[in-house]
Amino acid sequence: MLRRYILNKTNTFINYRYASQSMLQSTIDDKLGIATLVMNKPPVNSLNLEFLEEIKSQLTQFKNDKIRGMILTSDLQKIFCAGLDITEFSNPNPERLSKICTTFQDTWLALYLTQFPTVAVINGHSPAGGCLLAMSCDYRVMVGPNYTIGLNETKLGIVAPKWFQDCMVAVIGQRKAEVSLTTGKMYTTDQALQIGLVDESVPDVDNAINKGIQFLNNFQKISPWAYKMTKDIRRQPTVQWLIDNKQKDLDFVVKSMMSPNVQKSIGLYLQSLKK
Ligand SMILES: CCCCC/C=C\C/C=C\C/C=C/C(=O)SCCNC(=O)CCNC(=O)[C@H](O)C(C)(C)COP(=O)(O)OP(=O)(O)OC[C@H]1O[C@@H](n2cnc3c(N)ncnc32)[C@H](O)[C@@H]1OP(=O)(O)O
């Protein structure tokens, strides 16, 4: 449904390409060069290994397609993305855990450093890894007022990796990020707008898509080279630590996830979700 709406908006029933993998739908408007990537993994778009691999591979495909901009959104009612699949954290197989971590690192780098501008149309709740996906885009439009967004990892008794934290600092600044991260705060749409976690708040998804397209239209007269160089210079300090420390980051995640205390917290959190 959302895909049909976007195609209507971009006026491109004739020239669009559509690819549907099971959990991800992508369309490209050939006239405008705008792609939409719609997450569709019920019930909550949780990020497991296979879903992350699909997202990463679709981003590579968009790079090859030389698109001019991308909108990332969700086809689910009320949920943008619930973050990493928490069931993957519970009594994990260390080998699979490592693979997920590495794939997530690479997916984040690919999304954060796209050669084209990106907009997150946040049409539902967006905790933890969902918030990270949104923060990695160039622009965020959130539907309000009833959804929430934030890095809530401390509430699960886990630690958001340094690159999650740095990404948040890049968006809302050191002080607000510190309070937000340590308290694991989830912000309503209006609060998120107030602290700069999102750029615009709109009442419905139609408006959100329009705002996203308007943002991407700003780049019609900007050289793609000038855009990409500027973005790389701006974002390089945020990504460099991870590029230099992938193994260290992986070791930290695996070691902490396997610890009995963390496993206990995750078990309790999962139980509370089921309730
Ligand atoms: C695996 C290791 C990888 C290593 C990667 C490297 C680094 C990262 C390390 C740590 C950082 C962690 C990042 C994260 O993303 S942690 C995930 C945090 N996410 C959450 O806390 C979200 C929890 N969910 C909710 O708050 C709510 O579900 C919701 C999203 C607001 C939706 O609420 P709603 O009321 O609409 O639905 P339900 O709560 O009834 O949920 C429906 C159904 O989905 C299950 N579920 C919800 N969220 C998740 C999830 N993140 N993973 C898996 N399953 C989830 C929920 O339990 C329900 O299931 P049921 O069987 O009861 O129907």
The ligand as a Gaussian input file, in Angstrom:
#p B3LYP/6-31G(d) Opt

LIG

0 1
 C       22.525000     -10.455000      18.127000
 C       23.775000      -9.669000      18.388000
 C       24.016000      -8.675000      17.355000
 C       25.194000      -7.858000      17.629000
 C       25.060000      -6.572000      16.872000
 C       26.041000      -5.627000      17.210000
 C       25.875000      -4.659000      18.045000
 C       24.618000      -4.357000      18.733000
 C       24.598000      -4.698000      20.140000
 C       23.735000      -4.122000      20.954000
 C       22.814000      -3.024000      20.558000
 C       21.400000      -3.429000      20.534000
 C       20.559000      -2.921000      19.651000
 C       19.126000      -3.284000      19.582000
 O       18.494000      -2.983000      18.621000
 S       18.394000      -4.136000      20.874000
 C       16.694000      -4.215000      20.483000
 C       15.922000      -3.233000      21.297000
 N       14.553000      -3.223000      20.890000
 C       13.560000      -3.045000      21.748000
 O       13.755000      -2.851000      22.912000
 C       12.170000      -3.104000      21.177000
 C       11.274000      -3.889000      22.036000
 N        9.934000      -3.896000      21.490000
 C        9.027000      -2.946000      21.778000
 O        9.277000      -1.990000      22.469000
 C        7.660000      -3.145000      21.211000
 O        7.547000      -4.471000      20.780000
 C        7.366000      -2.220000      20.007000
 C        8.464000      -2.265000      18.943000
 C        7.183000      -0.772000      20.519000
 C        6.028000      -2.684000      19.371000
 O        5.015000      -2.726000      20.332000
 P        3.648000      -3.465000      19.996000
 O        2.804000      -3.352000      21.213000
 O        3.099000      -2.977000      18.733000
 O        4.054000      -4.979000      19.724000
 P        4.490000      -6.098000      20.779000
 O        5.288000      -5.513000      21.867000
 O        3.298000      -6.884000      21.167000
 O        5.461000      -6.982000      19.887000
 C        4.965000      -7.869000      18.904000
 C        5.832000      -9.102000      18.906000
 O        7.141000      -8.737000      18.465000
 C        8.103000      -9.145000      19.459000
 N        9.215000      -8.163000      19.451000
 C        9.146000      -6.870000      19.688000
 N       10.348000      -6.282000      19.532000
 C       11.187000      -7.265000      19.207000
 C       12.591000      -7.303000      18.933000
 N       13.369000      -6.201000      18.944000
 N       13.145000      -8.489000      18.635000
 C       12.401000      -9.614000      18.576000
 N       11.066000      -9.649000      18.843000
 C       10.477000      -8.477000      19.142000
 C        7.322000      -9.145000      20.757000
 O        7.963000      -9.953000      21.703000
 C        6.008000      -9.703000      20.296000
 O        6.176000     -11.092000      20.137000
 P        4.997000     -12.108000      20.489000
 O        5.597000     -13.465000      20.247000
 O        4.630000     -11.865000      21.928000
 O        3.887000     -11.753000      19.555000

